[in-house]
Amino acid sequence: MNKNTFAPHPPMGWNSYDYYDTTVTEEDVKANAKYMASHLKKYGWEYIVVDIQWYAYDTGTKRDRYQYIPFWKVEMDEYSRLLPCPDRFPSSVDGQGFKPLADYVHSLGLKFGIHIMRGIPRIAAHNHTKILGSNATANEIANPSSICGWNPDMYGVDYRQDGAQEYYNSIFNLYAEWGVDFVKCDDIANTNMYRHNQYSAKEEIEMIHRAIMQCGRPIVLSLSPGPALIEKAWHYEKYANMWRITDDFWDTWPNIRNMFERCELWQNHVSEGCYPDCDMLPLGYVGKGFGEERYTRFTKDEQITMMTLWCIFRSPLMIGAELTRLDQWTLDLLSNQKVLRLLSCSSGAKQVMRNDQQAIWFSKDTTEDAYYLALFNLSDDKKCIRVDAQEIGLGTFDGKALEELWIGERIAGSEKFISTEVSAHGAKLFKIIGC
């Protein structure tokens, strides 16, 4: 079975998790969607994604003890399918599900996405509820030996049982009816509770892919959490559109440094419709749902480094901030058209070199006679980074124009090399024209 073609470029959007955790409401989603439509859509940002536990009641009320209240009330239909909690998503009442909210997002010219946990609700298995399209009941397809180590809501689905594929078909048919464009499925890219078999959900990935292909709607499939397993790259590429190559990424410099190792590992597996995912962008204000609302801990130079690496590597971009509170500097960072162009008009990004002090990445523009050169200062002090033309395969810099895409700086090099000063933890991204 071939991969789908639903994501010709790395998806760009907003995800509720970094700011709201489990507490996001319909009003919050609409406010962020409205902001995206007004301020970011024209730059390619288009997905609005509701993250974890949209079906659960009383989320966040016991956050001092639990991120996910164990075995609590959830909203579910007679066919074992989770529905939005009407307390937080009032338009979902009377069986409407997410359709009214998706319709609103679509009316703004945007796309709508949701997070799901792999598997079937435990409460469905315990109550032996029905499976649409099958005579099996939830307990007969649930695998009680397959659970998530950090979320108590689901059992894995046993692919060997009659009714297993029908269950996944039924939930994706429901999502298609709602108008869902993007699904982030969790506890599936790496089932890290099972150290002896961290890819134990392989068959569930395949069932989900089949469910998407039969549902009649192009739904982009994102797999979490990471780190994804490099030896399974072929499988991710065949059945998904994006997959996390890291665990949850938060706003500390060591996390950014670590991403250079991960991007090096995955650089040969970026292709049309298939994107290793560096995770969300914890910019602006984050952490409210976690009880620690704060402005990102990243310095401005570190934010430029993150955006530069994500874009030249061609990772999906999902903003984690509360959009309605973005300051002008962050908005400018997210709307630099010359930088964002790399997502749709570059290819073949390679790490040319990396050591403890610096890293260099290089890629080619796909529609212009140009290349991109990213210089990263990984040290704690400002330093000069020198690049030899032979090292990146250009032969010479003579006769070529180099424009730095963040600040518009233009530099000239000798025939053999260029040299430029880069701030501590900072980056410069050059477009090399005339190649």
Wavefront OBJ file of the C-alpha trace (Angstrom):
o trace
v 0.000 0.000 0.000
v 1.488 3.331 -1.036
v 1.723 6.407 1.133
v -0.917 9.094 0.650
v -0.290 12.488 -0.956
v -2.130 14.609 1.593
v 0.889 16.661 2.721
v 2.917 17.870 -0.283
v 4.774 20.250 2.066
v 5.552 20.043 5.794
v 2.343 20.978 7.646
v 2.327 24.367 9.397
v -0.116 25.229 12.147
v -0.961 25.683 15.812
v -1.413 23.021 18.491
v -3.108 23.657 21.828
v -0.825 21.494 24.003
v 2.097 23.733 24.961
v -0.161 26.446 26.366
v -3.351 24.658 27.433
v -2.263 21.074 28.155
v -5.604 19.205 28.650
v -7.738 22.288 29.336
v -8.345 23.899 25.945
v -11.936 24.977 25.215
v -13.950 25.714 22.107
v -13.645 29.436 22.815
v -9.854 29.143 23.073
v -9.629 27.243 19.795
v -11.775 29.799 17.975
v -9.719 32.700 19.302
v -6.461 31.145 18.113
v -7.984 30.220 14.754
v -9.225 33.763 14.257
v -5.758 35.121 15.030
v -4.108 32.675 12.628
v -6.511 33.591 9.840
v -5.842 37.300 10.340
v -2.092 37.296 10.928
v -0.454 34.046 9.785
v -2.523 32.316 7.116
v -0.999 34.332 4.286
v 2.430 32.973 5.227
v 1.352 29.321 4.931
v 0.124 28.599 8.470
v -3.134 26.675 8.181
v -3.741 23.870 10.725
v -5.586 24.368 14.019
v -5.072 21.249 16.160
v -6.928 20.380 19.385
v -4.572 18.290 21.474
v -5.052 15.657 24.153
v -8.189 14.672 26.133
v -10.810 16.761 24.336
v -13.255 13.978 25.313
v -12.539 14.074 29.062
v -14.456 15.814 31.832
v -12.897 17.963 34.584
v -9.515 18.213 32.857
v -6.972 20.236 34.770
v -8.947 20.176 38.035
v -6.477 17.836 39.738
v -3.327 19.059 37.974
v -1.376 19.120 41.253
v -1.774 15.320 41.339
v -2.511 14.141 37.807
v -2.008 15.344 34.289
v -4.660 12.825 33.239
v -7.209 11.984 35.928
v -7.235 8.169 36.038
v -10.384 6.348 34.949
v -12.505 9.515 34.944
v -15.652 10.333 33.012
v -15.337 10.610 29.235
v -17.847 11.401 26.500
v -18.466 8.416 24.210
v -21.131 7.178 21.808
v -22.766 3.742 21.724
v -20.124 2.485 19.268
v -17.120 3.001 21.576
v -16.127 6.245 19.832
v -14.939 9.180 21.942
v -16.757 12.499 21.454
v -15.871 16.054 22.494
v -16.692 16.905 26.103
v -19.693 19.249 25.897
v -18.548 21.142 28.991
v -15.612 22.503 27.015
v -16.984 22.172 23.468
v -20.645 23.178 23.773
v -21.306 23.074 20.026
v -20.691 19.293 20.106
v -24.006 18.515 21.822
v -26.732 16.391 20.223
v -24.209 14.193 18.423
v -22.666 16.994 16.372
v -19.157 16.222 17.579
v -16.448 18.502 16.242
v -18.316 19.341 13.039
v -19.482 22.820 14.148
v -15.984 23.768 15.313
v -14.388 22.319 12.178
v -16.895 24.246 10.073
v -15.887 27.459 11.858
v -12.178 26.781 11.276
v -12.858 25.976 7.619
v -14.874 29.203 7.247
v -11.657 31.079 8.050
v -9.821 29.296 5.238
v -7.945 27.055 7.680
v -7.777 23.308 8.370
v -8.868 21.453 11.510
v -7.019 18.737 13.415
v -7.353 16.639 16.557
v -5.154 14.517 18.814
v -6.064 10.906 19.583
v -4.552 8.160 21.673
v -4.076 4.858 19.868
v -6.480 2.122 20.824
v -9.985 1.819 22.209
v -11.336 3.426 25.426
v -10.874 1.218 28.469
v -14.376 2.094 29.614
v -15.712 0.738 26.312
v -13.927 -2.566 26.872
v -15.132 -2.810 30.459
v -18.746 -2.146 29.417
v -18.616 -4.395 26.320
v -19.938 -1.617 24.076
v -20.563 -2.123 20.365
v -18.300 -1.678 17.349
v -19.913 -0.075 14.302
v -19.808 -2.412 11.314
v -19.010 -5.519 13.362
v -20.690 -8.029 15.652
v -17.662 -7.828 17.934
v -17.740 -5.771 21.119
v -15.022 -3.524 22.517
v -13.739 -6.081 25.006
v -13.131 -8.575 22.198
v -10.783 -6.324 20.254
v -9.074 -4.618 23.225
v -5.616 -5.844 24.182
v -5.285 -5.364 27.961
v -1.563 -6.128 27.727
v -1.041 -3.085 25.494
v -1.351 0.149 27.427
v 0.216 3.598 27.592
v 2.582 4.227 30.460
v 1.563 7.860 30.957
v -2.100 8.071 29.936
v -4.782 5.784 31.435
v -7.534 6.184 28.840
v -7.015 3.385 26.316
v -6.197 -0.238 25.629
v -4.389 -1.120 22.442
v -6.390 -2.773 19.660
v -5.560 -6.406 18.832
v -5.198 -6.426 15.037
v -5.816 -10.202 14.916
v -9.413 -9.918 16.115
v -12.529 -9.533 13.979
v -13.802 -6.005 14.487
v -10.369 -4.410 14.985
v -10.131 -2.811 11.552
v -13.844 -1.981 11.665
v -13.280 -0.029 14.887
v -10.551 2.120 13.355
v -12.632 2.538 10.193
v -15.546 3.712 12.322
v -13.612 6.411 14.173
v -12.003 7.792 11.018
v -15.324 7.753 9.199
v -16.640 9.830 12.106
v -13.693 12.217 11.849
v -14.321 12.540 8.122
v -17.956 13.430 8.828
v -16.782 16.090 11.264
v -14.406 17.550 8.665
v -11.111 16.647 10.345
v -8.047 17.338 8.171
v -5.245 16.259 10.497
v -4.890 13.566 13.177
v -2.035 13.403 15.647
v -2.002 9.866 17.042
v -0.110 9.369 20.300
v 1.543 6.408 22.054
v 2.267 4.899 18.669
v 5.499 6.155 17.048
v 7.380 4.789 20.036
v 5.518 2.674 22.593
v 8.281 3.437 25.037
v 6.722 1.596 27.981
v 7.762 -1.646 26.269
v 11.554 -1.413 26.155
v 11.857 -4.867 24.598
v 9.530 -3.850 21.737
v 9.283 -0.097 21.285
v 7.442 -0.531 18.000
v 4.726 -2.742 19.431
v 1.974 -0.653 17.766
v 3.219 -1.348 14.226
v -0.035 -3.061 13.205
v -2.150 -0.257 14.659
v -0.300 2.234 12.449
v -1.231 0.083 9.453
v -4.874 -0.179 10.556
v -5.072 3.593 10.976
v -3.576 4.120 7.543
v -6.147 1.781 6.001
v -8.917 3.566 7.907
v -7.808 6.916 6.502
v -7.582 5.594 2.956
v -11.152 4.249 3.106
v -12.796 7.225 4.860
v -13.105 9.418 1.782
v -11.304 12.447 3.229
v -7.618 13.427 2.981
v -6.477 13.297 6.621
v -2.825 13.975 7.368
v -1.434 11.429 9.855
v 1.072 12.532 12.498
v 2.634 9.960 14.861
v 3.843 10.629 18.432
v 5.701 10.450 20.718
v 9.357 10.195 19.880
v 12.029 9.397 19.538
v 11.004 7.556 16.395
v 13.072 4.476 15.626
v 15.453 5.023 12.716
v 15.422 1.328 11.820
v 11.675 1.661 11.201
v 12.013 4.677 8.894
v 10.655 2.718 5.935
v 7.496 1.891 7.878
v 6.823 5.480 8.979
v 7.390 6.637 5.415
v 4.969 4.072 4.011
v 2.078 4.638 6.414
v 2.337 8.150 7.894
v 2.971 11.749 6.858
v 5.012 12.855 9.866
v 6.522 11.238 12.946
v 8.178 12.675 16.022
v 11.940 12.232 16.239
v 12.098 13.528 19.819
v 10.124 13.256 23.021
v 8.237 16.409 24.052
v 10.400 19.375 23.056
v 10.506 22.248 25.536
v 12.240 25.602 25.804
v 15.762 24.799 26.995
v 19.031 25.164 25.093
v 20.097 21.513 25.675
v 16.927 20.437 23.849
v 17.923 22.488 20.798
v 21.493 21.144 20.843
v 20.122 17.610 20.958
v 18.019 18.253 17.849
v 21.151 18.599 15.743
v 21.949 14.949 16.498
v 18.391 13.887 15.696
v 18.232 15.853 12.444
v 21.583 14.383 11.389
v 20.168 10.898 11.986
v 16.994 11.574 9.961
v 18.233 13.912 7.200
v 17.985 11.254 4.486
v 14.335 10.472 5.252
v 12.686 13.789 4.358
v 10.614 13.505 1.186
v 7.356 14.752 -0.290
v 4.553 13.677 2.036
v 6.968 12.236 4.636
v 8.466 14.420 7.333
v 10.514 13.565 10.423
v 8.993 15.906 13.003
v 11.138 18.015 15.367
v 8.023 18.733 17.503
v 6.285 21.934 18.425
v 7.701 25.446 18.673
v 7.472 26.567 22.343
v 7.447 30.280 21.540
v 5.650 33.221 23.118
v 3.544 32.319 26.152
v 3.351 28.619 27.087
v 2.555 26.471 30.132
v -0.772 27.824 31.396
v -2.448 24.399 31.538
v 0.571 23.010 33.385
v 0.224 25.620 36.116
v 3.383 27.516 35.103
v 2.386 30.110 32.536
v 5.537 31.806 31.276
v 7.148 33.518 28.347
v 9.449 31.128 26.476
v 12.812 30.555 28.145
v 14.557 30.651 24.776
v 16.624 33.735 24.003
v 15.920 35.475 20.705
v 19.086 33.965 19.231
v 17.986 30.486 20.346
v 14.579 31.012 18.729
v 16.272 31.957 15.465
v 18.444 28.833 15.728
v 15.365 26.658 16.265
v 13.437 28.167 13.358
v 16.467 27.959 11.080
v 17.100 24.270 11.814
v 13.413 23.308 11.582
v 13.077 25.107 8.221
v 16.252 23.942 6.467
v 15.619 20.381 7.701
v 11.976 20.796 6.545
v 10.305 19.698 9.748
v 6.585 20.343 10.183
v 6.006 23.583 12.113
v 3.432 23.617 14.914
v 3.292 26.720 17.095
v 2.814 25.982 20.792
v 2.124 29.554 21.914
v -1.130 31.254 22.800
v -1.425 33.083 19.478
v -3.565 35.928 20.777
v -0.676 36.993 23.041
v 2.112 36.971 20.453
v 4.406 39.994 20.579
v 5.565 41.653 17.383
v 9.053 40.131 17.488
v 7.654 36.576 17.652
v 5.094 37.322 14.962
v 7.901 38.583 12.717
v 9.892 35.416 13.447
v 6.942 33.274 12.323
v 6.145 35.300 9.220
v 9.521 35.596 7.503
v 8.520 34.524 4.001
v 12.083 34.084 2.775
v 12.812 31.608 5.570
v 9.469 29.784 5.388
v 10.043 29.337 1.641
v 12.498 26.536 2.485
v 9.605 24.306 3.568
v 8.073 24.237 0.096
v 10.925 25.187 -2.225
v 14.063 23.429 -1.022
v 15.319 19.866 -0.865
v 18.294 17.670 -0.074
v 19.263 19.358 3.195
v 22.471 17.911 4.598
v 24.551 18.576 7.668
v 27.971 19.493 6.287
v 29.732 19.477 9.633
v 29.074 19.568 13.375
v 31.209 19.687 16.480
v 30.729 21.048 20.005
v 31.149 24.604 18.758
v 29.231 24.878 15.501
v 27.147 23.178 12.812
v 26.650 23.857 9.114
v 23.691 22.794 6.959
v 23.260 23.155 3.196
v 20.327 22.640 0.792
v 19.159 23.520 -2.707
v 16.275 25.661 -3.885
v 13.935 23.619 -6.087
v 12.596 26.430 -8.285
v 15.449 28.949 -8.445
v 19.144 28.832 -9.256
v 20.040 29.133 -5.577
v 21.214 27.298 -2.455
v 20.729 27.763 1.280
v 23.526 27.783 3.840
v 22.759 27.698 7.577
v 25.487 28.485 10.113
v 24.868 27.615 13.768
v 26.946 28.749 16.726
v 26.514 26.061 19.382
v 28.967 27.671 21.779
v 28.276 30.046 24.655
v 30.264 32.889 23.102
v 30.018 34.915 19.923
v 32.252 33.410 17.284
v 33.306 33.683 13.677
v 32.238 30.786 11.449
v 34.146 30.173 8.251
v 32.841 28.048 5.386
v 34.984 26.674 2.579
v 33.229 26.579 -0.806
v 34.727 23.177 -1.549
v 33.339 21.808 1.725
v 29.748 22.425 0.644
v 30.309 21.395 -2.960
v 30.035 24.821 -4.610
v 33.625 25.071 -5.782
v 33.748 28.850 -5.374
v 31.865 31.784 -3.882
v 33.173 34.082 -6.608
v 30.363 35.879 -8.446
v 27.675 34.711 -6.027
v 25.421 36.919 -3.887
v 24.816 35.875 -0.283
v 21.773 37.302 1.481
v 21.157 36.560 5.176
v 17.433 35.878 5.411
v 16.761 36.961 9.006
v 18.231 40.460 8.952
v 18.866 41.073 5.245
v 22.637 41.275 5.659
v 24.632 40.763 2.471
v 28.164 39.457 2.588
v 30.865 38.837 0.055
v 33.371 36.030 0.161
v 36.630 35.239 -1.498
v 36.674 32.594 -4.180
v 37.368 29.909 -1.597
v 35.501 30.827 1.602
v 33.158 33.099 3.485
v 33.470 34.136 7.110
v 30.862 35.755 9.356
v 30.292 36.428 13.042
v 27.402 34.544 14.706
v 25.960 35.261 18.157
v 26.190 32.706 20.977
v 23.489 30.033 20.499
v 22.542 31.895 17.313
v 22.286 31.182 13.610
v 22.553 32.826 10.232
v 20.716 31.566 7.159
v 22.047 32.604 3.766
v 20.494 32.315 0.337
v 23.283 31.898 -2.207
v 22.173 33.298 -5.566
v 23.859 32.887 -8.925
v 24.790 29.233 -8.715
l 1 2 3 4 5 6 7 8 9 10 11 12 13 14 15 16 17 18 19 20 21 22 23 24 25 26 27 28 29 30 31 32 33 34 35 36 37 38 39 40 41 42 43 44 45 46 47 48 49 50 51 52 53 54 55 56 57 58 59 60 61 62 63 64 65 66 67 68 69 70 71 72 73 74 75 76 77 78 79 80 81 82 83 84 85 86 87 88 89 90 91 92 93 94 95 96 97 98 99 100 101 102 103 104 105 106 107 108 109 110 111 112 113 114 115 116 117 118 119 120 121 122 123 124 125 126 127 128 129 130 131 132 133 134 135 136 137 138 139 140 141 142 143 144 145 146 147 148 149 150 151 152 153 154 155 156 157 158 159 160 161 162 163 164 165 166 167 168 169 170 171 172 173 174 175 176 177 178 179 180 181 182 183 184 185 186 187 188 189 190 191 192 193 194 195 196 197 198 199 200 201 202 203 204 205 206 207 208 209 210 211 212 213 214 215 216 217 218 219 220 221 222 223 224 225 226 227 228 229 230 231 232 233 234 235 236 237 238 239 240 241 242 243 244 245 246 247 248 249 250 251 252 253 254 255 256 257 258 259 260 261 262 263 264 265 266 267 268 269 270 271 272 273 274 275 276 277 278 279 280 281 282 283 284 285 286 287 288 289 290 291 292 293 294 295 296 297 298 299 300 301 302 303 304 305 306 307 308 309 310 311 312 313 314 315 316 317 318 319 320 321 322 323 324 325 326 327 328 329 330 331 332 333 334 335 336 337 338 339 340 341 342 343 344 345 346 347 348 349 350 351 352 353 354 355 356 357 358 359 360 361 362 363 364 365 366 367 368 369 370 371 372 373 374 375 376 377 378 379 380 381 382 383 384 385 386 387 388 389 390 391 392 393 394 395 396 397 398 399 400 401 402 403 404 405 406 407 408 409 410 411 412 413 414 415 416 417 418 419 420 421 422 423 424 425 426 427 428 429 430 431 432 433 434 435
